[in-house]
Amino acid sequence: MMDLDKGIALLEKQEEALQFNHFNRQDVWRLGKELVGIILDEGLRLAVSIRLLNGFTLFQYAAEGTNTDNTVWLDRKFNTVRDLDASSLLFTLRLKKWNQTLESRSLDPRVYVWGGGGFPIRLKGTGLVAVAAASGLPHLRDHDVLASSIAKILRIQDPPRLPLDAGF
């Protein structure tokens, strides 16, 4: 099991590394295609969404075997990243480190999520502009699919990556 502080530091480095120079509709399409490619190639039961901060959905795909529960999870992951300006996994690890829960932070668990699968889309020099979310797999894998896909379209080789067996 990975140490909590190491996991937080790694995710902070990952989010710093995976920033866009621009994020337009062509970038959304490239990221969406990459995500769907992984879903189809690996036969994953996964729903993915890319949304602007105002909630406008730019891309969404739901694989066979997903359902409305996945949509609710996508919403909660979006809310977490949008409102807390960190991946849902990074925020979850910070809560664990602080021995806090969503409720102790006055965050409604019906609106926010404890777990991975929401990733910030940031522009270098600007900040958060959109959110990518995934739902359907164990939360570390949801996070990893997003981070790996973003790294691939940004052409970043060997970005910081949390091991799937990290134990969080």
Buried (B, 14 or more C-beta within 10 A) or exposed (E): EBEBEEBBEBBBEBBEBBBBEEBEEEBBBBBBBBBBEBBEEEEBBBBBBBBBBEEEEBBBBBBEEBEEEBBEBBBBBBBBBBEBBBBBBBBBBBBBEEEEEBEEEEBEEEEBBBBBBBBBBBBEEEEBBBBBBBBBBEBBBBBBBBBBBBBBBBEBEEBBBBEEEBEB
